Amino acid sequence: MSERGGPLKPEPNPKPWEFGKALQAAFGRLLLALVLLPASGWSDAKEASHPVILRGILHSLAGKGVDLQTKKKDYALTARTTWLLHTLEDKRLANREVQVQGIIEPDGALKVDRFSTIRNGKLYRVRYFCEVCNIEALEPGPCACCQQPTELQEIPQR
């Protein structure tokens, strides 16, 4: 019984054509978005985000940061993490041959995700090591434990 005393009536079901119209409108909006998406520049950004691997000479430029000089072009370098940027800026690595992997930014700079040094055609991983404390650091600077300078080491990659 309802509050008024009469029998309860079920809610009316939506008409099938009303559901179809709503579905058709949603599909139309989705289709329109897919058509307009390339015009908004999304496809260009996706193409630019493909990782590239480059080999070249690492240069520290006073007041300008770090630069990779390849046979074809010079790239200003940025990094995905601060510790990686600090490693690229290490003066002990200046004028060394390196391999970098990253994404070319819209301004032409290369945002580095990974890098290796190259000696005699072989790739090496860079680490900073404290002989006193026997611990590894990710970036140049004093040991986190004893504050003594860390040693730059190059570990052969497989």
N, C-alpha and C positions, 0 to 999 in steps of 0.2 A: 504494500500500500504506500502511496505517496503521502506527503504532508497534507495534501488537500483531501485525502481520503479515497481517491480514485486509484485504479490499477496503475502500476508502473509501466511506462512505455519505453521500449528500447530506443536508444539514440539512432537517428536515421543514418544509414551507411552512405558514404559519399558516392556520388554518381560515377560510374566508370570513366565517362568522358572527362570529368573534372580532374581525376588523377592523371589521365593521359595528357591533358593540357599542361599540368604542372611539370610533368616529366619532360614534355617536349620543350618547354621554356627553359628548364635547367640544362638540357642537352644543347639548346641553341646558344646559351651563354657560354658553355664550355667550348663549343666549337668556335665561337667568336674570339674567345681568349686565346685559343691555339693558333688562330689565324693572325691575330694582332701581336702575339708574343715575339716573333722574329723581328717585327718592325720596331720593337722597343729596345733592341740592342742585346737581348738576352743571348741570342745565338752567337754573337760576336764575343761576348764575355766567356761563353762556354768554350769556344775554340781557343781563346787566348790562355785558358787555364790548363792546357795540356803541359805536363812536365817536359822540360828539355834537359839534356845533358850536354855540357860544354866543357872543353878543355882549353886552358890558357894559362897566362902568367898573372899571378896575384900582385896587385900594386896597392900600396897605401898612399893616398893623396892627402897631403897636409891640408886640413880644414875642409876636405871634401868627402872623406870616407874611404871606402875600399872599391877597387876597380878590377875587373877581369879583362885582360887584353887577349883577344882571340885573333886568329889569322884574318878574319873578316871584319870584326867590329869590337869596340870596347863597350863593356857593360858596367854600369854602376851597380854595386851589390848591396842588397839589404838581406835580412835573414828572418826566418820564421820565429826564431827565439833569440833572446838577448845573449845567452851563452854562445850560440853559434856565431853571432855577429862579433862578439868579443874575440873569439878564436880567429875569425877572418881578419880582424884588425891587429892580431899579434905581429909585432915587428919581426919576429924570428921567421915568419912565413912569407915576408915580403920578397918579391921577385922569384918566388918558387912556382914551379909548374903544378897546377891543381886541376882536379875534375870536380865540377859542381853540378848539382841537380836542383832544379827549381822551376819557377813559373815566371815568365816574362810579364811584368806589370804593364798597364796601359801607357805609363810614361816611359817605357823602354828599359827600366831597371829590372834586374834579375833578383827575385826573392828566393834565396837559397834555402833548401830543405836539408840537403846533405852535401858533404864535400869530402874529398880525399886528396892527399898529396900524391905526386907521381915521382918516382925515382926509378931510373933504368926501365921505364915502360911499365912498372908495376904500381898498383894502387896501395896506399897506406892510410890507415885510420889514425887520426891525431888524438892524443890524450895528454893530460898533464898529470904528473905523478910525483908524490912526495916519498923519497927514499927513507926519510926518518920515520914517518908514521905508516908507511906502506899503504897509502890510500890514493885513489885516483880522483881527479877533479875534471869537470867538464870544460872549464875555461881557464885561461892564464890568470896568474895572480898568486898570492900567498896561500899556503896550505891552510885549510879551515881549522886544523887542529893545532899545529905548532907555529904557524905563521911564517915558516921558512919558504923561500921561493920554490915553486914546483918546476919540474923538469919537463920540457916538451919531448914527447916520445912518439915515434911513428911505428905502428903495429901493422905488419903485412896483412892485407886482406886476402881471403881465399878466392 
